[in-house]
Amino acid sequence: MSTNNDPTQKNNQIFISYAHEDSNYAHRLFGELKEFEKEYNLKFWLDKDSLLPGQNWSNVIQNVISESKYFILLLSKNAIEKNTYVQEELRLALEKADQQQAQIYIIPVRLDNCEIIEPIQKLHVVDVFPDWKYGFEKILLAMGISAKPKKLTDIQWENLLDAIDRKNCIPFIGSSTLEFYNKIDNDAFLTFDELAREWAKEYDYPFEAPYQLPKVVQYVAITELGNEMTAKDNVAAKFRKKPPPNFKSSKYNKSPHAILAELDLPVYITTNYDFFMEEALKNKGRKPRSEICKWSKELREMVEEETEQDPYKPKVEDPLVFHFHGTIDLPESLVLTERDHFEFVINTNKENEKDMIPTFLRRSLPTSTLLFIGYSLEDINFLSLFQGGLSFMSTVRKRKNSIAVIQIPVEKDSVKREKVTKYMEKYTNHMFEIVIYWGEPNDFIEELQVKWQQFINERIPAT
């Protein structure tokens, strides 16, 4: 039985039926659907654009309708009262609908407050007036396509690039960014996922994949090593064995850290334990300063406090790289095990522990565009960051123009993607408005590099 639930299968032709008086609506729909053409292997059929000179249009239309996976019917007073072609196309579509067992084939769309004609009164109709965006998302869902495109809109890019230009953007760097280095260096660098798999195998971890590093390390610390500090020392030692990338080498020009360093921002935040961001900034002639979140009493006692005589404020020349979850140079600072993440959330939510985050960072975070790169919803580093390190932002007035871009691995199940998107929006909406970019970190970061260079070039006056 055909279910219409897999938008990646080969037969993804879409026939758009409309009255010629409504051609502007048809072309708008066609243009917006094109955003999904490559990802979902879509093909579109719009009479004026698809018919070739000399073709018998009646025969062609009949064949195309019989071969199409979806028949989008644009209903309006023009289509119902004046256009017999639309009615003939609907007749052919109804014949196919009777012959197949697909859950959805005809997708009726109202362009105005017209009556629903009798042949389709049993079908649910979506209105694209007065809210086109809401109606368009419903059309996508009917075809098993996530309502959130992979790419950002032009306006979203403009907002992000403007924030970068004003030095009002703060990138957050997650563990998935490390995968870039493995791909070009033959597994020369260690990722969180690799270490989790390695220890799960070595210590006979009894739970099923996918393995999360905090869970695996917690198990190993309890059952094998005897305490969590030994596990932190071991993990820190493993990461220290691998030297950071040599960002002077051209093979790292497209790496996430190198591209982020090109933005010349005053603040960078990471939940990774490495110093890749510092090295990328040094390669650009910057003098970065590293700081950690003092998320426990022991850390606050260990880490020297900044003196009032020498207050530090990040600048482009000497930017801050803030390590929310610690560094390999200080194993005690690592937010590594499940217990660490729980304590991180609890401690960073205490009102009397606000010195865990520098004052200037606490002031700039709620008013900046936050750019998250290398995280997924299943990433406990990402979740604990929102529930703990950034929780204070819920008490600060939300800026309407704030944008957070989250990279989440593409989920082919469109229903799941839609649920994840809505969950993500609700999860963070008390802090800032959020835009989700579906895809791998490097897909986004390379597009960012191109967009940023174009932005800079447009500001340079012609000579």
Summary of the structure (lengths in Angstrom):
residues: 463
radius of gyration: 26.8
end to end distance: 64.8
largest distance: 84.5
contacts: 1377
relative contact order: 0.10
helix: 50%
strand: 12%
